[in-house]
Amino acid sequence: MAIILIVAAVIIVAVVLGIVIVAQTRPTGSAQPFLPPREARGGVIKFECQDCGAELDKDAISDRQGLSFVSCSYCGSTYQLLEEPV
């Protein structure tokens, strides 16, 4: 009987540790696919906010911990850019 309780406790601890590890390794914020920017006149990079559609420039992109984020100055949304293979 004691062996069954020990095995059950080990399984529960392993499951809880697995959940904690997965939760800590997931990126925060809403991860959205990367929308390639388009070149406006004069070679200036422009793209649109995925939430409100406002036209943004490269200054809206910031790097945090090796990840790229967009911050829209119009609607206040912030989201992560994910690059998808072409």
Secondary structure in CASP SS format (residue, H / E / C, confidence):
PFRMAT SS
TARGET T0000
AUTHOR 0000-0000-0000
METHOD secondary structure of the structure
MODEL  1
M C 1.00
A H 1.00
I H 1.00
I H 1.00
L H 1.00
I H 1.00
V H 1.00
A H 1.00
A H 1.00
V H 1.00
I H 1.00
I H 1.00
V H 1.00
A H 1.00
V H 1.00
V H 1.00
L H 1.00
G H 1.00
I H 1.00
V H 1.00
I H 1.00
V H 1.00
A H 1.00
Q H 1.00
T H 1.00
R C 1.00
P C 1.00
T C 1.00
G C 1.00
S C 1.00
A E 1.00
Q E 1.00
P E 1.00
F C 1.00
L C 1.00
P C 1.00
P C 1.00
R E 1.00
E E 1.00
A C 1.00
R H 1.00
G H 1.00
G H 1.00
V C 1.00
I E 1.00
K E 1.00
F E 1.00
E E 1.00
C C 1.00
Q C 1.00
D C 1.00
C C 1.00
G C 1.00
A C 1.00
E E 1.00
L E 1.00
D E 1.00
K H 1.00
D H 1.00
A H 1.00
I E 1.00
S E 1.00
D E 1.00
R E 1.00
Q C 1.00
G C 1.00
L E 1.00
S E 1.00
F E 1.00
V E 1.00
S E 1.00
C C 1.00
S C 1.00
Y C 1.00
C C 1.00
G C 1.00
S C 1.00
T E 1.00
Y E 1.00
Q E 1.00
L E 1.00
L E 1.00
E C 1.00
E C 1.00
P C 1.00
V C 1.00
END
